[in-house]
Amino acid sequence: MKKILLSAIIAFLAINLGLYGQDTAQVEQKVKLELVYKKDFNELMVGAEGFPPPEIKQILKDKDIPQEDKDWLLNSLRIEIARRERVLYTNDGKAIKLPDDLQSISTSQNLKYMIVYAAHTDYGGLTADEVKKLREDWLDAYKRYSQWQTRYEKAEENTRRAFMDSMHYWLKISDSLNECIRLTERNKKEYKKFICMETASGRVLWEKENMDRHIHISNDGKTTIVVPGGFILNTTAFFYDEFGNEVKKVDGFYTPRGSYGVSADGELFAIVTRKSREDTLTMWIKAYDKRGNFLWETEVVGNWTATNPCFAVSPHHGYVVASLMGIHWWREDYTYLLQNSGGVIAKYDFCVEVPTYSMDDKYLILISNKDTLYFIETKGGAILWKRNLGKHGRKTAMIPKDGRVIFIYSDIYERSPAYLLDKKGNVIWQTPGKLENAIGLSPAGYFFIPSANPDVIIYRITSEVSDEGR
């Protein structure tokens, strides 16, 4: 018995002292980028080899890359082609023609589903370009009328007659063109179409004509939530099932445009709203399930949302974050992190822009309006580290599962650099200015596409044990 007890003690000490090897959870990992593809966007098009190009097919043979990241890579490229060329290339080699009047494409976070929004206006048989030319001709005629009117007023009495004839000539043309414009506006008809499709196969799931373009579709394609974008406020939300049928309409919100969030799995819709138009001291965060049924509400102190957007729901509906301005003139700003039952986990004394979760809900990136980046563990709300990236305008973040890397970029300001950080906040990649058509990071963090214009650039992300961790 003593020998058994002694052996157990020795084994316990050996494990804790590291005599049987390192705990892999504590090994320091160094992130590496490998450039695996860089070619002009047009070379993604289907040619003799089909879609995707041979180089992409070779990348997809890597058995160490999860299937979800391989699917993401293909879907991200075919969606980029669809947006620009109005053609969807499917897994079985088909080239599906999308509407010529395509306006935008909304996708699920995992890119497996897409909603095509197409719209055009019929101006009584004229195209939009023809109506635009009509307006230009009218403006030109009116300018000429004004010029002749000025000459008429300055002319001597014996020459005014000639100037008057020219003035009336251009006035008549101007009035005639203006009447044509008025009739086209009165008789115009607007056409809209929303087509929900599987990205990889191109299979159409449903079509509708009476939706709004502010659409959110879940990762399984079974839930669609639409929040019409008012000029200033959001007041209503519509909930749809997997067949595109309206399940419920929820209204009565009073919130700035964009101050709401939908989980990527479609299970939770949350919004920050005033209880009434008159109440300027408190805000309410309200939550609803995928069918529009009310779940909970939490009262928080704040006067209005700080930025747009300033609200987010985590991909797997575990957390909600909202940023509000303070109620006093000196701006006691607050950002709240809530669990999915409405309880407040943490309260931070700063405003943020575009809060972002990792794709597994574990981490949260908050970038304050003073350009400080906070890396937060959602369970408990602890700030793990923070760093300042410089004042380069509003930034957006992307984080794959486990917070392996962090992509920070701005799609607004020309001189705003983009960064790729590791899990500890170290810069491992940086650009001097704004990126064009940045696609971002795959769900598990194996692919990084910082640009799709003019060149498509794809990096493979790998990790190795750093010298400090050996």
Buried (B, 14 or more C-beta within 10 A) or exposed (E): EEEEEEEEEEEEEEEEEEEEEEEEEEEEBBBEBEEBBEBEBEEBEBEEEEBBBEBBEEBBEEEEBBEBBBBBBBBBBBBBBBBBBBBBBBBEEEBBEBBEBBEEBBBBBBBBBBBBBBBBBBBEEBEEEEBEEBBEBBEBBBEBBBEBBEBBEEBEEEEBEEBBEBBBBBBEBBBEBBEBBEEBEEEBEEEBBBBBBBBBBBEEBBEBEEBBBBBBBBBBBBBBBBBBEEEEBBBBBBBBBBEBEBBBEBEEBBBBBBBBBBBBBBBBBBBBBBBEEEEEEBBBBBBBBBEBEEBBBBEBBBBBBBBEBBBBBBBBBBBBBBBBBBBEEEEBBBBBBBBBEBEBBBEBEBBBBBBBBBBBBBBBBBBBBEBBBBBBBBEEBEEEEEBEBEEBBBBBBBBBBBBBBBBBBBBEEEEBBBBBBBBEBEEBBEBEEBBEBBBBBBBBBBBBBBBBBEBBBBBBBEBEEEEEEE
